[in-house]
Every structure is written in C-alpha cells, then in structure tokens.
Amino acid sequence: MLLGFIYIVTVLLAGYGTESSYSGVSDHHRQIKHMASIKASYILRNGIAPTPPVITIIIIIIIIIIIFDYYGGDPTGISDSTEALEQAIFDAFGSPVDGNHLINGVANLGGSEVHLDGGTYKITRPLRLPDTGGGNIMIYGGSIRASEDFPKDRYLIELMASSNRLPFEYITLKDLMIDSNFRGGGIAIINSIRTTIDNCYISHFTTDAILIQDGHETFIRNCFIGQYINVGGDHREKDFFGTGINIMGNDNVVTDVVIFSALIGVIVSGQANMLTGVHCYNKATTWGGTGIYIRATGLTQTRISNCYLDFTGIVAEDPVQLHITGSFFLGNAFILIKSLKGVMSGVTIVDNMFAGDQYTSGVQIVQLDQSNEPFRNIDQVVVDRNNVRGMVIKSTVGKGSVWRNGTSWTVDFSHILLFPNMIKNVQYTLQVGASTSFPNHVLRNVSENRVTVETDIAVSATLHVSVDQGI
C-alpha cells in the first residue's frame, strides 16, 4: 500500500498573544496499524489578546510507506512470502520524486519505507533490489528467514546490479532479524555507496553474515552476528565456520557490533576502513579462530580502536599504515603480524590492555610470523604503552639498567623488543658511584638486542639505557 499524507496547520495570530489549533486527516491514522500519531502545533503565549486573525498554512508531506501486511505475505513464517516481499520492494522503488539530490544516475525515492510490521517471513530466493537502482529508502521492522531450499551461494538481501555502475545510494536496512538457516549469507552490499545496516541480528549463515564488496562508505552499527546463537562457551565452538563481516572495499565503518560465533569475526581486504567498539568472541584462537583479520596487502590504512578481542586476536598481513589502539585483549588474545613479502610500515600498536589466563604463561602480546619470509622492510613501527597482565610484554622501545663494578656493562633487551637483533637508536647514561675517577666510556656493541658500554678503568657504576626499534 502506498500512503500519502496532507496536513493542514491553522495558526491563529494576534498582536500581543496567539493561540493555535491543529487539524489533520485522521482517517489515515486509524487505518495504519502501529503508526504513531503525527502532531503539529504552533503556540505563542504572551498574555490575553483579542480574537486574532486566522491564517491557514497547508503543509504537504509525502511519505511513501509500504505496509507489508497488504501484500499477502505470511507474517508467521510458515508459507513462502518471497513474491510478496519482492512486489513491495518493487513498488517502493517505483515512485521516485522530482529533484535528484543523489549521485548522478541514482533516482531519489524520497524516503520511501518498506515496513515489515513485526512479522517473520520465509523466502526461497534472495531479495534483490531492482537493477534500476535508487536511493533514500529504508527496509525495516521484521524478520526474514531462508527456506530449506534457499540457494547456498546467495544472500537473503542483495544490493547488486548486473552492470558496473553505482546503482544504489543511501539505502538503510534497520531493525531486521536475518536467519540464513545455514543456507548461505545474510546481506550482500556490492558496488553501492552510503549504505547503513543498523540494529540487525544475523544468524545461521554459512558464508558471510555481511559482505561489502567495492562501493563506498557502508556503515554497520549496533548489530549482533553469530552463526550459532550462544553467549560463549558453546560446545560446538571448534566447529564454527564462516565470516561475520567481510569487507572488500574502502572507507567503511563498523561500530558497536558483537560477533559471537564464526570462524573469523571481521575480514578486511580494503583500505581506509575503521572498526570501533567491535566485540569478537566468535571462535577462540586455540580452536583456530580469528577476531579481526587484515588481509589488505599494499596500503592497509585501517584503524582499529576501542575493540574487545575476547579469547580471539588480530592477524595482519604485511601491514602498511595500521593503527590499533585503546582495545582490550582477554584470554591470551594477541596480535599476530604475518609476513608475506617482509613489509611492515607505519604500524602503531599503543595504549591497549592485555590479560592472560592463570593457567598459561609465555604468550606474547604481539607476535611475528616470518615462516614465509623474514621482515626486511621495517619502518615507523611503534609498539608501546600497552599494559599487560599474565602475558609477555613485547615492545619496540625499552629501558633498562644494570650495576656492576668493572669495565664492561651490558643491558639485555631481547626479552622485550619485538624484532630480533634490531636496535636503531640508543641513549645511555653511565652513573659512577663515589669515586674520584672520571672514566672514559664508549658504546662498544649493539647486537642481538643487547647494549654494551665499556670504560677505560674499573669503576663502580650503573648503566641506564633507552633503545627503540621503530623510527
């Protein structure tokens, strides 16, 4: 059903004071289930005034709302509702408004809405938005479930077009429960721009709960994603598979999302993406799971902030410009930097918290996988200011002191520095005790992450050293 509303607001004006009244077309309100009343009033009160003149202002508001109940879909989820949903979406895309304020070639649908009215609907094939494209539309307010014969290589909702042009802009999917029924993926956003997925619950997927491919600026926020529904400690955890969010594009944002079961929580293989407030307890590292996997080789340019890696960590391949900060790693969760071509540049891992369990020791907070090739191109890497409990701290900076009476002092940083046999900068102070001597001293050796200072005469002294690997 397409609904349009016209509201008439009557404003009473006076020289010293005003009163107002409102009247509307209330028959429409009684016909639409669950729709809130819309009230408009203009009131100015400055005391008692004579009867004012009356000015009637006619405000025309065109709201295209598809109330899905009228399309014959089965809100109980027993019968197939695919055709009814397709028709509702087709009708919503069939009413563009004059004056296109979207990108060239994308019709402005004027804020049209497809309202599922709280029902649960079963579908046998993907709900694919029309190839004609369009924008400024929202689909919301219900549940969609895949049938037993839904194609396993598809997604329940698909934003994609047969051509390479940008067909969709400003599409909002909101307040939806997506049940893939172990028959494929949840939502696919392909070659679309400025798309929002908000407050959705996506479960029982076998490929990706959400796929973002190409396009630009998809926002995923306030969502819950899990292949199997649980709150942790699931006996099936070792068998979890699939991916929560698969980002294969640039400039996307994931905010305040929980991924509670999947082999990989989030995969990023594009540039300039941002993840913040993401809680991953999708599959523990000990079972082979990964919370966040950065596959973007070349320019990574990804920011991960204020996330919660819960018994599952972060993997990054040859990262270039990667920023990880303000995050909490629980249960021996760690960051693994994996070498493919031996490149690591512009990486900052700072101001995070790491907490290990009481039964395991020796797990380093940041680890290097150089099984393919050693890291040879290392530049502007900073791992610092992380606080650690029950794990082994690793850093690209270190400070140490040693006292002895003699002519040689060595401070060993191999237990804390991230890269083996690499110290780029050294600062040291030799503090001599009560002695009339003034020894000559020299930095004799920097190798195997050890710093050695020697003097020309034996003295009682303390050597203080600061080193870094990153700049």
C-alpha positions, -999 to 999 in steps of 0.1 A, spaced: 0 0 0 13 35 -9 2 61 15 5 99 12 -4 125 39 -15 161 37 -16 181 70 -33 214 75 -20 236 103 -41 265 113 -22 293 131 -40 320 150 -20 352 151 -26 383 174 -7 415 181 1 406 218 -6 369 220 -15 339 200 -34 307 203 -33 278 179 -52 247 169 -44 218 147 -65 195 125 -54 166 104 -66 139 81 -71 114 110 -88 86 89 -54 76 76 -41 72 112 -68 48 121 -62 26 90 -25 21 96 -15 -5 122 11 6 148 16 40 132 21 68 157 0 99 155 17 129 140 10 162 157 20 197 148 13 228 168 25 264 169 18 281 202 29 316 212 15 329 245 22 364 258 -10 372 277 -46 378 269 -53 392 234 -84 399 213 -96 374 188 -68 372 163 -70 369 125 -67 334 112 -40 322 87 -42 287 74 -10 271 63 -12 239 42 18 217 47 21 188 22 41 159 34 45 130 10 56 98 28 56 66 8 53 37 32 48 1 22 29 -17 49 38 -52 40 7 -68 55 -13 -56 25 9 -77 0 -3 -110 12 29 -122 29 26 -147 57 39 -130 89 40 -163 107 69 -176 85 51 -208 75 43 -200 39 66 -186 12 65 -148 12 91 -142 -15 69 -128 -42 50 -105 -17 83 -90 -5 96 -86 -40 65 -68 -50 66 -45 -20 102 -36 -27 95 -31 -64 66 -7 -56 88 13 -32 114 17 -60 88 27 -85 80 61 -70 110 85 -74 105 121 -66 114 152 -86 147 168 -79 175 143 -77 198 150 -48 217 118 -50 247 108 -71 242 111 -109 221 82 -122 206 72 -89 169 80 -85 158 97 -53 130 76 -38 121 104 -13 125 85 19 103 55 9 99 28 35 92 -9 34 78 -18 68 77 -55 76 53 -47 105 69 -71 130 63 -102 110 85 -132 103 87 -140 65 102 -171 48 118 -166 14 131 -191 -12 154 -168 -32 173 -137 -24 155 -103 -20 175 -85 -47 169 -48 -51 158 -37 -86 185 -33 -112 171 1 -120 187 12 -87 176 41 -64 183 56 -31 169 72 0 148 42 11 146 21 42 136 -16 48 129 -23 84 109 -38 112 107 -76 109 124 -110 104 134 -128 72 143 -164 72 157 -186 44 137 -216 33 151 -252 33 158 -249 -5 173 -214 -5 204 -213 -27 235 -219 -6 257 -194 -25 235 -164 -22 224 -138 4 190 -132 19 192 -95 9 213 -84 -20 222 -49 -32 239 -56 -65 233 -48 -102 241 -65 -134 261 -35 -146 293 -20 -131 277 14 -124 268 25 -89 231 16 -87 223 23 -50 229 52 -26 216 58 9 199 25 14 191 17 51 184 -18 64 173 -14 100 157 -34 129 159 -67 110 164 -102 121 181 -122 93 181 -160 97 201 -176 69 191 -211 81 226 -225 72 218 -219 36 242 -191 26 248 -155 37 229 -127 53 233 -93 35 254 -85 4 263 -49 -3 280 -48 -37 291 -16 -56 268 6 -35 275 38 -17 265 53 16 246 22 29 236 17 65 230 -16 83 216 -7 117 204 -28 147 203 -61 128 206 -96 142 221 -120 117 224 -157 124 229 -192 110 250 -181 80 275 -204 62 294 -178 42 293 -142 53 268 -126 76 276 -93 58 296 -89 26 308 -55 15 324 -55 -20 336 -24 -38 314 6 -35 320 32 -8 311 41 28 289 14 42 282 19 79 274 -12 100 264 -4 136 246 -18 166 244 -53 152 246 -88 166 262 -115 144 266 -152 151 265 -185 132 253 -203 163 233 -185 190 252 -186 223 268 -164 250 302 -181 249 315 -215 260 295 -233 233 304 -270 229 302 -265 191 328 -237 191 356 -258 175 333 -264 145 323 -227 139 329 -216 103 320 -187 81 327 -150 85 309 -123 104 317 -93 83 337 -95 50 349 -60 39 363 -60 4 362 -23 -2 373 11 10 361 37 35 337 16 55 329 18 92 319 -9 117 308 4 150 294 -12 182 290 -47 168 291 -81 186 302 -112 167 296 -142 189 302 -172 166 321 -175 133 355 -187 122 366 -151 116 348 -121 131 358 -94 106 380 -98 74 393 -65 59 409 -65 25 403 -29 15 418 4 25 408 32 49 383 12 69 376 18 106 365 -6 133 355 7 167 336 -9 196 337 -43 180 334 -73 205 347 -105 190 343 -138 208 335 -157 176 360 -185 180 390 -188 203 425 -187 189 431 -221 204 404 -235 182 418 -218 151 396 -187 152 405 -151 144 387 -120 157 399 -95 131 419 -104 100 436 -77 80 444 -90 45 449 -57 28 485 -60 14 500 -29 0 483 0 17 463 -12 47 453 22 62 430 6 87 422 18 122 410 -5 150 401 13 182 383 6 214 375 -30 204 372 -61 227 391 -92 215 377 -120 237 399 -151 236 405 -144 199 430 -120 184 441 -99 154 461 -110 124 476 -85 99 494 -94 67 523 -71 56 506 -41 72 512 -6 59 496 21 80 477 1 106 466 17 139 455 -5 168 447 14 200 425 15 231 414 -21 228 411 -50 253 426 -84 246 413 -111 270 422 -147 275 457 -147 259 444 -130 228 473 -114 209 482 -96 177 500 -116 150 519 -97 123 523 -121 93 550 -116 67 541 -123 31 567 -101 14 585 -89 46 569 -55 48 558 -36 79 555 1 78 536 28 96 522 4 123 512 17 157 500 -6 185 496 16 215 476 20 247 459 -14 247 452 -38 276 462 -75 275 451 -101 301 461 -137 301 446 -166 319 461 -181 351 469 -214 335 490 -204 306 522 -183 306 546 -171 280 521 -159 254 535 -127 238 511 -98 233 525 -91 198 540 -119 177 557 -122 143 550 -149 118 581 -150 95 576 -185 82 570 -173 46 598 -146 46 616 -126 73 606 -89 78 632 -69 59 614 -36 52 606 -23 87 598 14 91 579 36 115 567 7 137 557 16 173 545 -9 199 544 9 232 524 19 263 504 -13 264 496 -27 299 499 -64 304 488 -89 330 495 -126 327 512 -124 293 546 -114 280 550 -78 270 567 -70 237 576 -35 225 597 -16 201 611 6 229 628 -4 260 646 9 291 669 -9 313 697 -5 340 725 -26 353 750 -21 381 784 -36 384 820 -29 394 842 -33 364 849 -21 329 820 -35 310 782 -32 314 756 -50 292 718 -45 293 698 -72 275 666 -62 258 659 -94 239 631 -103 263 611 -72 255 619 -60 220 597 -72 192 621 -76 164 652 -98 169 686 -82 165 674 -48 156 681 -16 177 680 16 157 686 42 184 704 41 217 707 66 245 727 58 277 740 73 309 768 59 329 763 69 366 795 64 385 793 60 423 815 75 450 848 78 431 874 104 423 879 88 389 864 102 357 864 72 333 863 74 296 834 54 283 822 42 249 792 23 234 811 -8 224 784 -31 209 747 -32 199 738 -67 187 713 -94 195 693 -67 212 720 -62 238 738 -29 245 773 -30 259 792 0 273 829 -1 283 853 21 303 890 25 303 893 19 341 874 -2 366 847 17 384 815 10 404 787 23 381 752 19 369 744 19 332 710 33 322 699 26 286 670 35 264 665 19 230 640 18 202 634 -1 170 607 19 153 619 52 138 
